[in-house]
């Protein structure tokens, strides 16, 4: 997936997730947009006592910021499909507009 394949709002999420991943040297980067249009960006958390995917971290940040639902999320990773736990976390954040739109992007694109 590339920015040209996304609408402008989701292309912004892709750019933010890719930049955050590169900045932190993390395995994954994620960006989510909540129901009010606020954006949250995160990377993988890989500590001895705490392990979160980038999407889980971004969702936790959104919830901590008061989000009730997500509109969309982009995950930049070398994985070829979403993990079950990421899909479940995103499903927990569906709102009146339904399930959030999820995009998986290879960091090389």
C-alpha positions in Angstrom: 0.0 0.0 0.0 1.2 3.5 -0.8 0.0 7.0 -0.1 -1.4 7.3 -3.6 -3.7 4.3 -2.9 -5.4 6.1 0.1 -7.6 9.0 0.5 -5.8 12.1 2.0 -6.8 11.4 5.6 -5.6 7.8 5.5 -2.5 8.8 3.6 -1.7 11.1 6.5 -2.0 8.1 8.9 0.3 6.1 6.7 2.9 8.9 6.7 2.7 9.3 10.5 3.0 5.6 11.2 5.9 5.1 8.8 7.8 8.2 10.3 7.2 7.1 13.9 8.5 3.6 13.1 11.6 4.9 11.5 12.2 7.5 14.3 12.0 4.9 17.0 13.7 2.1 15.1 10.7 -0.1 16.0 9.4 -3.2 14.4 6.0 -1.5 13.7 4.5 1.9 13.6 0.8 2.6 13.8 -1.5 5.7 13.5 -5.2 5.8 14.3 -7.9 8.4 13.9 -10.7 8.6 16.4 -14.3 9.6 15.9 -13.5 13.3 16.4 -10.6 13.3 13.9 -7.9 13.3 16.5 -4.8 11.2 15.5 -2.6 9.0 17.8 0.7 7.6 16.7 2.7 4.8 18.4 5.3 2.1 17.9 5.8 -1.4 19.2 6.4 -1.6 23.0 8.9 -4.4 23.7 9.8 -4.3 27.4 10.6 -7.3 29.6 7.3 -6.7 31.5 5.2 -5.2 28.8 4.7 -6.1 25.2 2.2 -4.4 22.9 1.9 -4.2 19.2 2.0 -0.7 17.6 -1.7 -0.8 17.0 -2.5 -1.9 20.6 -0.3 1.0 21.8 -2.0 3.6 19.5 -5.5 2.3 20.6 -4.5 2.6 24.3 -3.3 6.1 23.7 -6.6 7.0 22.0 -8.6 5.5 24.8 -6.5 7.4 27.4 -7.2 10.5 25.3 -11.0 10.0 25.6 -11.7 8.3 22.2 -14.9 6.3 22.1 -14.4 4.9 18.6 -11.9 4.7 15.7 -12.5 5.6 12.1 -9.3 4.2 10.7 -5.9 2.8 11.5 -2.7 2.2 9.5 0.0 -0.2 10.6 3.4 -0.2 9.0 5.1 -3.5 9.5 6.8 -6.3 7.6 4.0 -8.7 8.7 1.7 -9.8 5.8 -1.5 -9.9 7.8 -3.0 -8.4 10.9 -2.5 -10.3 14.2 -5.6 -11.6 15.9 -5.0 -9.4 18.9 -4.9 -6.3 16.7 -8.1 -7.2 15.0 -9.8 -7.7 18.4 -8.5 -4.4 19.8 -9.8 -2.6 16.7 -13.1 -4.3 16.9 -13.5 -3.1 20.5 -13.3 0.5 19.1 -16.1 0.2 16.6 -18.6 3.0 16.9 -21.7 4.3 15.2 -19.9 4.2 11.9 -19.1 0.5 12.3 -15.8 -1.3 12.2 -12.7 1.0 11.8 -11.0 0.8 8.4 -7.7 -1.0 8.8 -4.7 -0.7 6.5 -1.5 -2.8 6.5 1.5 -1.2 4.9 4.9 -2.6 4.1 7.7 -0.3 5.3 9.5 -0.6 2.0 6.7 1.1 0.1 
